[in-house]
Amino acid sequence: MTEPAMTSETEAEAAARAELEERARRLFAGPVTFLKSAPALKFLPDPEVPEIAFSGRSNVGKSSLLNALTGRTSIARTSVTPGRTQELNFFDVGEPVQIRLVDMPGYGFAKAPPSVTEQWRRLVRDFLRGRVVLKRTLLLIDARHGIKPVDEDMMKMLDEAAVGYRVVLTKADKIKASELAATIAATEAAARKRTAAFPRIHVTSSELKLGIAELRAAVLEDAAI
């Protein structure tokens, strides 16, 4: 008699995942407030709660994803001029605060002066290496373009800082299904070569709320709360 085929997820695992997603939904449906901007490490808030950082190229949709995760429309401001975020922006989630979300400066904006680019790079590198409460970084990649050389530079920085990160494809609704599948496969292959990257790729659309519940749950899991 042959053994029954195993499903990819047991009922218990599905129930646990659903419970985690619901806990995450409730948390992000509660108070989410802007705390402060930090242009240098000396302005960082006290390391009191777990932090999850968001990184990505300018115009990758970072602000839109933060708004979608928190169920708001303007918790993170979107700018018509990519690359204007030059500081670390902190958002408190929960009351009392359970986690902090950190919006890191966008990178790869061609019009930024070299001196400004180097200042961003130094700030981000030092933050990644020295922030003890930083539990995970979400590295956002535009699904329409895939991983670019500037993204590879960021992945190298994260690897060197030994900061575990999840790769999140944004704007998945903007390309055809066949193109998206190819991008996912290429991104997974690239992530497997990186020491600090999670092998699983998150696919999202802020407009359609695709993958948002799963990403919220991942944030909660990474923060271990």
DACOR-V348117 format. One record per residue. N is the residue number from 1. SS is DSSP state (H for helix, E for strand, L for the rest). BURIAL is I if it has 9 or more other C-alpha atoms within 8 Angstrom, else O. Layout:
# DACOR-V348117
n ss burial
N SS BURIAL
N SS BURIAL
This chain:
# DACOR-V348117
n ss burial
1 L O
2 L O
3 L O
4 L O
5 L O
6 L O
7 L O
8 L O
9 L O
10 L O
11 H O
12 H O
13 H O
14 H I
15 H O
16 H O
17 H I
18 H O
19 H O
20 H I
21 H I
22 H O
23 H I
24 H I
25 H I
26 H O
27 H I
28 H I
29 H I
30 L I
31 L I
32 E I
33 E O
34 E I
35 E O
36 E O
37 E I
38 E I
39 L I
40 L O
41 H I
42 H O
43 H O
44 L O
45 L O
46 L O
47 L O
48 L O
49 L I
50 E I
51 E I
52 E I
53 E I
54 E I
55 E I
56 E I
57 E I
58 L I
59 L O
60 L I
61 L I
62 H I
63 H I
64 H I
65 H I
66 H I
67 H I
68 H I
69 H I
70 H I
71 L O
72 L O
73 L O
74 L O
75 L I
76 L I
77 L O
78 L O
79 L O
80 L O
81 L O
82 L I
83 L I
84 L O
85 L O
86 L I
87 L I
88 E I
89 E I
90 E I
91 E I
92 E I
93 E I
94 L I
95 L O
96 L O
97 L I
98 L I
99 E I
100 E I
101 E I
102 E I
103 E I
104 L I
105 L I
106 L I
107 E I
108 L O
109 L I
110 L O
111 L O
112 L O
113 L O
114 H O
115 H O
116 H O
117 H I
118 H O
119 H O
120 H I
121 H O
122 H O
123 H I
124 H I
125 H I
126 H I
127 H I
128 H I
129 H I
130 H O
131 L O
132 L O
133 L I
134 E I
135 E I
136 E I
137 E I
138 E I
139 E I
140 E I
141 E I
142 E I
143 L I
144 L I
145 L O
146 L I
147 L I
148 L O
149 H O
150 H I
151 H I
152 H I
153 H O
154 H O
155 H I
156 H I
157 H I
158 H I
159 H I
160 H O
161 H I
162 L O
163 L I
164 L I
165 E I
166 E I
167 E I
168 E I
169 E I
170 E I
171 L I
172 H I
173 H O
174 H O
175 L I
176 L O
177 H O
178 H O
179 H O
180 H I
181 H O
182 H O
183 H I
184 H I
185 H O
186 H I
187 H I
188 H I
189 H O
190 H O
191 H I
192 H I
193 L O
194 L I
195 L O
196 L I
197 E I
198 L I
199 L O
200 L O
201 L I
202 E I
203 E I
204 L I
205 E I
206 L I
207 L O
208 L O
209 L I
210 E I
211 L I
212 H I
213 H I
214 H O
215 H I
216 H I
217 H I
218 H O
219 H I
220 H I
221 H I
222 H O
223 H I
224 L O
225 L O
